Amino acid sequence: MTTMPANSVASKLIAMRGWLIALPCALSLLLALPWLASLGGTSLPAWFTAAGGLACLFAMLVIAWRAGALRGGFIFAFAAALLLLPAARYLQLI
């Protein structure tokens, strides 16, 4: 049986497995929340679900980056795309 070095990417991801299990569950719950709220007779704004979903996705990317599975440039490009998203919507309306 072989053992993983203590500083390998796989061992770092295993150490964060609780977060990596909880965040996709939270993401799926946030995506189902407007449907569940409509069954209860209430409505939620779309930005609530979108903001929570993007936060969960960004947290998963940061965990993978901290473990060494992703490069930092990808995280910065994702953050820049999120920041430029409202500007792209505004330019589309012009």
Secondary structure, DSSP 8 states (H G I E B T S, - for coil): -----TTSHHHHHHHTHHHHHHHHHHHHHHHHHHHHHHHTT----HHHHHHHHHHHHHHHHHHHHHHTSS-HHHHHHHHHHHHHHHHHHHHHH-
